């Protein structure tokens, strides 16, 4: 499988957008919230690694913030890192919108609450960055 395909000019090849990214959602683990009766806003701020070896994107300094009002469950820190690492060299990972949408939906499903994911992405080879915000509800 060709990972992060690029053209001769070094630009990503156009491709149709897939509906999902096949990264095992079960990599995201939860732990019980010891005090679910206390209003608790949780924010995980992840420093994104390079996910596409061809373009070296996202560039250093890119972050992903996963935030939610805690319910009965909390996202487990180490599994969140493992989950994000599973996107490395995925053939569609340069579609940052789909990446953020996938993380948001998988996190909402795992934590069983509404989750907001904000990506602040720095990009190589272009003079721009990108901010993407996705709000996801847990799927039944």
N, C-alpha and C positions, 0 to 999 in steps of 0.2 A: 504494500500500500504506500502510495506517495504521500509523505508527510509535508504539510505546509507548502504545497507546490508553488513555484515561482516561474515566471517567464524568463527568456533570455535577458531581458532588460532588468531583471531583478524585481519586477512587479508581481504581486500575487495573480495567479490565473483566476479569471472569473469562474464562478461556480454557482449553481442554484443552491438556495438555502435549505439545509435539511431541517426537519421538524424537531429533532432531538440530537443531543450529543450522547454517545454511548459510553458514559462513565458510570460505574456502579454507584447508584444512590445509597446503597447499603453501607458504603464507606463512611457515611455520616452517622455518627453515634450520638446518643443523648445520655444525660444523667438526670436523675430525679432532682427537682428543685426542692431543697430542704424547707423552704418557707414560701410556698406559692401564694399565701395570703398577703404577702408584702408586695406592693407595686415595685417591680424591678425592671428597668430598662437595661438591656444587654447590648453592647456593641463589640463586635469582634473586628479589629482592624488588621487586615492581612496585607503584608508587603508582597505583592505579586512577583513570582519568579518569571524568568523568561519562559514562555510557553511554546513559542514557535522557533525552532532552531534555524530556520531559513532566513527569517527577518529579524530575529532577536527581539521580537515583541512579546509582551509589552516591555518597554524600556525600564531601566532602574528608576525607582521613585514612584512607580504605579502602585496603587492601593485598591483594596476591595473592602468595603465596610458592610458587615452583615449586622443588622440591628432588629431587635424585636422586644416586645413586652413579654417578659417571661410568664409562662403558665406553669403547668405541671412538670415540664421538661426543659432542660437547657442543652444547647449544643455543646458537645464535648470538644475541648480545645485541640487536642492532638489529632483527633479524627478529622477535624476541619482542615488542618494542614495536609494530612494524607489525601483527603478528597481533592483539594486544589492541586496537589502535585500530580494526581492521576490525569490531569488535563495536558500535561507536558507532551508536546509533539503530536497531539491529536490532529487529525487531518482538517478539522474545521475550527480549530481553536482561534484562528485569526478573525473569526466572526465574533467580535467581542460582545455584540448585543446578545447573540445566542448564548454565549458563555455566561453572561450575567443573568439572563433569564433562566437558564438551567440551574445555576447556583441558587437563585432566589426560590424557585419552585421546590427543589430538593430540600433546601433548608426549612421551608415552610412545612413541607410534608413531614420531615423528621421531628421538628419542634412542636408541630401541631398547633401553630399560631401564625398570624400574619407576620411576614418577614419583609423588610425593606433591604435591598442590596444596592449600594452605590459604588460604582467603579470610577476611579479617577485614574485614567490611563494615559501614560506618556508613550508616544510612538516614535519609532525610528523611521527614517526615510521620508518623512513628511514634516511640515512645519506646523503641526497641530497636535493637540491632545484630544481626549474625548472623555466626557462624563456621561455615565449611563446610570439611570435609577430605575429599578424594577420593584414593584410591590406585588407580592404573591400571597395568595390564600392557600391553606392546606387543601389538597384534593381529597375528596371523600373516598 
